[in-house]
């Protein structure tokens, strides 16, 4: 029995490192873009260490890069980070331990750690998978950011290197897997339309933030699907 | 980019993560709230794709980014890994600008 647990642990650790390495490469692109957007190496590191939630960090620096205000840069980043609140509620009961331990582990609540924890049925295994994945991603994400931020400083003109095209490509890659969820296609189309309508008339960042209103037609789409699946 | 902004973002991001582990405990969210939060990122990401592809300082521009995002879309559709998508987009834009 004890040996089986040991094998399971090793497997979970291997998976945690695998996910971490993949995220680390993504971290390199974040580091490069953060510096190109005007962040110092220390600021890029602070974002990856303290904010530690990928899509939000990309959204934040993309607005900063085009000269958006504080509110215009922070608000969309926080809407993107709102899913971490759901993840936290989902994995919260698994974390165990005292308040301090929970407060520290809360920082590791992200897509990858939550997914790995929820793939486990045993609470002990789920807790181990969560912690191992969270720490691995935190380590590799920051190592990648540091490498990218240091390299970015010596790369030269971000535009001639096509770095401005990395932002929309990154957001598209983050968006695509979520499009299968109920209401998501409606939310995506409506969100893009709202942003297009506001692009020329509002300050930078506002078109993105206002896109959250697309959740209204998306909610209607979800209700419609539910009525079709389960007629009253 | 200023330090107070970064720290504000860090504090708010942490609070979002900590709501569950520190304040909610073992409680289920109403399913409708869960469903909406599940797709809350979708309209923002779609808006970011649009703004970052054709937006320049408050106006529409068609430039090398459009072709780069087209290449990225094909790669995303073919399930290429994230770094491949991002680097291919940068390479496409860089090549088009070098040729222009």
Interface residues (C-beta under 8 A of the other chain):
Chain A: X22 X25 X26 X28 X29 X37 X38 X39 X40 X43 X46 X47 X50 X51 X52 X53 X55 X56 X59 X60 X61 X62 X64 X66 X67 X70 X73 X74 X76 X77 X78 X79 X80 X81 X82 X83 X84 X85 X86 X87 X88 X89 X90 X91 X92 X93 X95 X99 X102 X103 X105 X106 X107 X109 X110 X159 X160 X161 X162 X163 X164 X165 X166 X167 X168 X169 X170 X171 X172 X173 X174 X175 X176 X178 X179 X181 X182 X183 X184 X187 X188 X189 X190 X191 X192 X194 X195 X196 X199 X200 X203 X204 X207 X208 X209 X210 X211 X212 X213 X214 X215 X218 X219 X222
Chain B: X1 X2 X3 X5 X6 X7 X8 X9 X10 X12 X13 X14 X16 X17 X18 X19 X20 X21 X22 X24 X25 X26 X27 X29 X32 X34 X35 X36 X37 X38 X39 X40 X41 X42 X43 X44 X45 X46 X47 X48 X49 X50 X51 X52 X53 X54 X55 X56 X57 X58 X59 X60 X64 X65 X68 X69 X72 X73 X76 X77 X81 X82 X83 X85 X86 X87 X88 X89 X90 X91 X92 X93 X94 X95 X97 X98
